[in-house]
Amino acid sequence: MLEILAILSSLGYTVFYLLEWWWCWPLAMVGSSIYFYLCRKANLKGESWLQLFYVGFAVYGWISPNNSFQDPNWNWKEHSYFAIGTIVLWQALAYVLKQRKSALPQVDSFVLAFALAGTVLQILFIELNWYYFILVNLVCIYTYWNRGMKKSIVLYLVYFGLSVYGIIQ
């Protein structure tokens, strides 16, 4: 039941974000808080950390005075640096998660690094965030299948579709 509540809150957040509705942020806080607990229980340390970051990002999005859904322009050089930084973060986190005995350190760190990067881009309203989330959503399908959170696979299939929609919108 808890996993279903997390799924519904998370879907509500994503749909409301796509519709540019302010109520997306409280839903993100609820869904991420529940997923924090579920990921801890599944020994996905990186993803549980990610959920805490999501709660913080949602609070920021909710109270931010610049919550206007604008798309600032970044040039390709800035995007390249950002992507390289994300890859470096991924490998650094993989090392940390391996030391902390995470169930899937490489996969868990990939999701953590690329989801954080995508979320930063999303909070800054940079539309390239959807490309990061396409990768994250595909990897999460594997991760949740592997860790027995099979209901959440449906969420990440929907997320994948919404990420594609976010690109073509």
Disulfide bonds with the S-S distance in Angstrom:
none
